[in-house]
């Protein structure tokens, strides 16, 4: 494959990513899919519908990833989630901080993009602060603190940290066969929980959960199959085109914020190119904006007061640091990571939910009337 083919294939990868995330952003704007909303609905209204949307999406993503892996379309061991270092402390602390942050900032990374598309000015500020915090947590002074403290506590495994790799030597079952079996078992368990009550069976709920799960699978295929080159003519090594990690990627909305800001600020530097993550950010905002304009729900919204401003600034900073520390957000770890059956991702999920609960409790206390006044 010559250089022209590589360039053309890269454009195809980016266009496919934008198309998929455009549909995803539109769907999230229309259905209200939101991981933070899933927890707040339970806390405030005792409604489990949006949590079940999330779990339905997880189930679809797990099954789709397992089927693609078994068919040989993607290599499940070439993602960032299946490394042999199990950073359990970073995952717990990071996911909890991210959960708190997404409540204070009125939504996680994906919801922030959807809200920007709907005209929310607060979310633009959240985008910039989250991106700056994430960049500092990857390459700045926060990154030094993270690496020398939280990341120094880990369990070194003899295998990749996904369940099929860990259990295959113990069971004697071939890894690819075990992955398929576990993927179907765990995936259908999530789906069964979501669909257990027929009250949930509305077109909006089913559409939201299934489409989000399929979008995760689609980006895995785009980066891991369509964008995979076994031998780059420039380096003679395998390459996953236009991924920031250099590995197979699916959707995540923390590090791509930082890369998007970096690309915008360093635009004249020809080494800075649009990647899968940046293309996903563009697609999400565009899709959300399209639906908001078509349905006439586009509304400018700004901060109510100083406390609202402070909450969003702190929340964005917590999401930036927490998301990098946990190796992903509620989409990155809570959907893309879990689809690989990585134990770090399975640990992050309750961390996000617990953090969101703590954030909601904090806001509840702040809004409670003061008996002394």
C-alpha positions in Angstrom: 0.0 0.0 0.0 1.6 3.3 -1.1 1.5 6.7 0.7 -1.5 7.9 -1.4 -3.5 4.9 -0.3 -2.6 5.5 3.3 -3.7 9.1 3.0 -7.0 8.1 1.3 -7.6 5.4 3.9 -7.0 7.9 6.7 -9.7 10.2 5.2 -12.1 7.3 5.0 -11.5 6.5 8.7 -12.2 10.1 9.7 -15.3 10.4 7.5 -16.7 7.2 8.9 -16.0 8.4 12.5 -17.8 11.7 11.9 -20.8 9.9 10.3 -21.2 7.5 13.1 -20.8 10.1 15.9 -23.1 12.5 14.0 -25.8 9.9 14.3 -24.8 9.2 17.9 -25.0 12.9 18.9 -28.3 13.3 17.2 -29.7 10.2 19.0 -28.4 11.4 22.4 -29.9 14.8 21.8 -33.3 13.3 20.8 -33.5 10.5 23.5 -31.7 12.2 26.4 -29.2 9.3 26.9 -26.9 10.3 29.7 -25.0 8.4 32.3 -25.1 11.2 34.9 -28.9 11.5 34.2 -29.2 7.7 34.8 -27.9 8.1 38.4 -29.8 11.4 39.1 -33.1 9.9 37.8 -32.8 7.1 40.4 -31.7 9.5 43.2 -34.3 12.2 42.5 -37.3 10.4 40.8 -36.7 6.7 41.5 -36.7 6.2 37.7 -34.4 3.4 36.4 -35.1 3.9 32.7 -31.9 5.8 31.8 -29.7 3.4 33.8 -31.3 0.6 31.8 -30.6 2.5 28.6 -26.9 2.6 29.7 -26.9 -1.1 30.6 -28.6 -2.1 27.4 -25.9 -0.2 25.5 -23.2 -2.0 27.5 -24.8 -5.4 26.7 -24.9 -4.6 22.9 -21.4 -3.3 23.0 -20.0 -6.4 24.8 -21.8 -8.8 22.4 -20.8 -6.9 19.3 -17.1 -6.7 20.4 -17.0 -10.4 21.2 -18.6 -11.3 17.8 -16.1 -9.1 15.9 -13.2 -10.6 17.9 -14.3 -14.1 17.2 -14.8 -13.4 13.5 -11.2 -12.0 13.3 -12.3 -8.5 12.3 -10.5 -6.9 15.3 -7.8 -8.0 17.7 -9.2 -7.6 21.2 -5.7 -7.5 22.8 -4.6 -4.4 20.9 -6.6 -1.8 22.8 -5.5 0.3 25.7 -7.8 -1.4 28.1 -6.2 -4.8 28.1 -2.7 -4.1 29.4 -1.2 -6.3 32.0 -0.9 -3.6 34.6 -4.1 -3.5 36.7 -4.1 0.1 38.0 -6.8 -0.6 40.6 -6.2 2.5 42.8 -6.1 4.9 39.8 -9.3 3.4 38.5 -11.2 3.7 41.7 -10.0 7.2 42.6 -10.3 8.5 39.0 -13.8 7.1 38.3 -15.1 8.4 41.6 -13.7 11.9 40.9 -15.1 11.8 37.4 -18.5 10.8 38.8 -18.5 13.7 41.2 -17.4 16.0 38.5 -20.0 15.1 35.9 -22.8 15.9 38.5 -21.3 19.3 39.2 -20.8 20.0 35.5 -24.3 18.9 34.6 -23.2 15.9 32.5 -20.3 13.7 31.4 -18.0 14.2 28.5 -20.5 13.0 25.8 -23.4 14.9 27.4 -21.3 18.1 27.4 -20.8 17.8 23.6 -24.6 17.2 23.2 -25.4 20.2 25.3 -22.9 22.3 23.3 -24.9 21.3 20.1 -28.1 22.4 21.9 -26.8 25.9 22.6 -25.5 25.5 26.1 -22.8 28.1 26.8 -21.9 26.6 30.1 -20.9 23.4 28.4 -18.5 25.3 26.2 -16.7 26.4 29.3 -16.8 22.9 30.7 -15.3 21.7 27.4 -12.3 24.1 27.7 -11.6 23.4 31.4 -12.0 19.7 31.0 -9.7 19.6 28.1 -7.1 21.7 29.9 -7.3 19.6 33.0 -7.0 16.4 31.0 -4.0 17.7 29.1 -2.3 18.7 32.4 -3.2 15.2 33.8 -1.6 13.5 30.7 1.5 15.6 30.2 1.6 18.4 32.8 2.2 18.7 36.5 -1.0 16.8 37.3 0.4 14.0 35.2 3.6 13.9 37.3 1.5 13.7 40.5 -0.7 11.0 39.0 2.2 8.8 37.9 4.2 9.1 41.1 1.2 8.5 43.4 -1.9 6.7 42.1 -0.3 4.9 39.1 2.5 3.6 41.3 0.0 1.2 43.0 -0.9 -1.6 40.7 -1.1 -5.4 40.3 1.2 -6.8 37.6 -0.7 -9.6 35.8 0.9 -12.5 33.8 -1.8 -12.0 31.2 -3.7 -9.1 29.7 -6.3 -7.9 32.1 -9.5 -8.9 30.2 -11.5 -11.7 31.7 -11.0 -14.2 28.7 -7.2 -13.8 28.9 -7.2 -14.3 32.7 -9.6 -17.2 32.7 -8.3 -19.1 29.7 -5.2 -20.6 31.4 -7.4 -21.6 34.4 -10.1 -23.3 32.4 -8.1 -24.7 29.5 -10.5 -23.2 27.0 -9.0 -21.4 24.0 -9.1 -17.7 24.5 -11.1 -16.8 21.5 -13.8 -19.4 22.3 -13.9 -18.3 25.9 -14.2 -14.6 24.9 -17.2 -15.4 22.7 -18.9 -17.4 25.5 -18.2 -14.8 28.2 -19.2 -12.0 25.8 -22.5 -13.6 25.1 -23.1 -14.5 28.7 -22.2 -11.1 30.2 -23.7 -9.1 27.4 -27.0 -10.9 27.5 -27.0 -10.5 31.3 -26.9 -6.7 30.9 -29.5 -6.8 28.2 -31.8 -9.1 30.3 -31.6 -6.7 33.3 -32.5 -3.8 31.0 -35.4 -5.6 29.4 -36.7 -7.4 32.5 -39.6 -4.9 33.0 -41.8 -4.3 29.9 -42.4 -0.8 31.1 -38.9 0.0 29.8 -39.9 -1.3 26.3 -40.5 2.1 24.7 -39.2 3.0 21.3 -37.1 5.8 22.7 -35.5 3.6 25.4 -34.7 0.7 23.1 -33.5 3.0 20.3 -31.1 4.9 22.7 -29.6 1.8 24.3 -29.2 -0.2 21.1 -27.8 2.6 18.9 -25.3 3.7 21.5 -24.0 0.1 21.9 -23.8 -0.3 18.1 -21.9 3.0 17.8 -19.3 1.7 20.2 -18.9 -1.4 18.1 -18.8 0.6 14.9 -15.9 2.7 16.0 -14.0 -0.4 17.2 -14.4 -1.7 13.7 -13.4 1.6 12.1 -10.2 2.0 14.1 -9.4 -1.7 14.5 -10.2 -3.1 11.1 -10.9 -0.3 8.5 -8.0 1.8 9.8 -5.6 -1.1 10.5 -2.5 -1.4 8.2 -0.4 -4.5 8.8 2.7 -2.9 7.4 3.0 0.9 7.1 5.2 1.6 4.0 6.9 4.4 6.0 7.8 2.4 9.1 7.3 -1.3 8.0 5.3 -1.7 11.2 1.6 -2.3 11.8 -0.4 0.9 12.5 -3.9 1.9 13.5 -4.4 5.0 11.4 -5.1 8.3 13.2 -5.6 7.1 16.7 -3.9 9.2 19.4 -2.9 6.1 21.5 -1.4 4.3 18.5 -3.7 1.4 19.3 -7.2 0.3 18.4 -9.7 2.8 19.9 -13.4 3.3 20.4 -15.2 6.3 21.8 -14.0 8.2 24.9 -14.5 11.8 25.7 -11.8 13.0 28.0 -8.4 12.8 26.2 -10.0 13.8 22.9 -11.0 17.1 24.5 -7.3 17.7 25.2 -6.3 16.7 21.7 -9.0 18.9 20.2 -7.7 21.9 22.1 -4.2 21.1 21.1 -5.1 20.8 17.5 -7.0 24.1 17.5 -4.1 25.9 19.3 -1.3 24.3 17.2 -3.2 24.3 13.9 -0.3 25.7 11.9 1.9 22.8 13.1 1.5 20.3 10.3 2.3 17.4 12.6 -1.0 18.1 14.4 -3.7 16.2 12.5 -7.3 15.4 13.1 -7.6 12.0 14.8 -10.4 9.6 15.4 -11.0 11.2 18.8 -11.1 14.7 17.5 -13.4 13.6 14.6 -15.7 12.0 17.2 -15.9 15.4 19.0 -16.8 17.1 15.8 -19.4 14.5 14.9 -21.1 14.6 18.3 -21.6 18.4 18.4 -22.7 18.5 14.8 -25.3 15.7 15.2 -26.7 17.2 18.4 -26.9 20.7 16.8 -28.7 19.4 13.8 -31.4 17.7 15.8 -31.7 20.7 18.2 -32.3 23.0 15.2 -34.7 20.7 13.4 -36.8 20.1 16.5 -36.6 23.8 17.5 -35.1 22.9 20.9 -31.9 24.9 20.4 -31.7 27.3 23.3 -28.9 29.6 24.5 -28.2 28.8 28.2 -25.7 30.5 30.6 -24.7 30.3 34.2 -27.4 31.2 36.8 -25.0 32.7 39.4 -21.5 32.5 40.9 -22.1 29.1 42.6 -23.4 27.6 39.4 -20.2 28.8 37.6 -18.0 27.4 40.4 -19.7 24.0 40.3 -19.2 23.7 36.6 -15.5 24.8 36.7 -14.7 22.4 39.6 -16.7 19.6 38.0 -14.9 20.0 34.6 -11.5 19.9 36.3 -12.5 16.8 38.3 -13.7 15.1 35.1 -10.4 16.0 33.3 -8.2 14.6 36.0 -10.5 11.8 37.0 -11.1 10.6 33.4 -7.3 10.5 32.6 -6.6 8.8 35.9 -9.3 6.2 35.4 -8.2 5.7 31.7 -11.6 6.9 30.5 -15.0 8.4 31.2 -18.5 6.9 31.4 -18.3 6.2 27.7 -14.5 5.4 27.5 -14.4 3.0 30.4 -18.2 2.6 31.0 -18.9 1.4 27.4 -15.8 1.0 25.2 -13.7 -0.4 28.0 -16.4 -2.7 29.4 -17.0 -4.1 25.9 -13.5 -5.6 26.0 -14.4 -7.3 29.4 -11.3 -5.6 31.0 -11.4 -5.9 34.8 -10.3 -2.3 35.1 -13.4 -1.1 33.2 -15.6 -3.4 35.3 -14.2 -1.8 38.4 -14.6 1.7 37.0 -18.4 1.3 36.4 -19.4 1.3 40.1 -16.8 4.0 40.7 -18.7 6.3 38.3 -22.0 5.5 39.9 -20.7 6.0 43.4 -19.0 9.3 42.5 -22.3 10.6 40.9 -24.1 9.6 44.1 -21.7 11.6 46.2 -22.1 14.6 43.9 -25.8 14.5 44.1 -25.7 14.2 47.9 -23.5 17.3 47.9 -25.9 19.3 45.8 -28.8 18.1 47.9 -27.1 19.4 51.0 -26.3 22.7 49.3 -29.9 23.2 48.2 -31.5 22.2 51.5 -33.0 25.1 53.4 -31.0 26.5 56.3 -33.1 26.3 59.5 -31.1 29.1 61.0 -32.2 31.6 58.3 
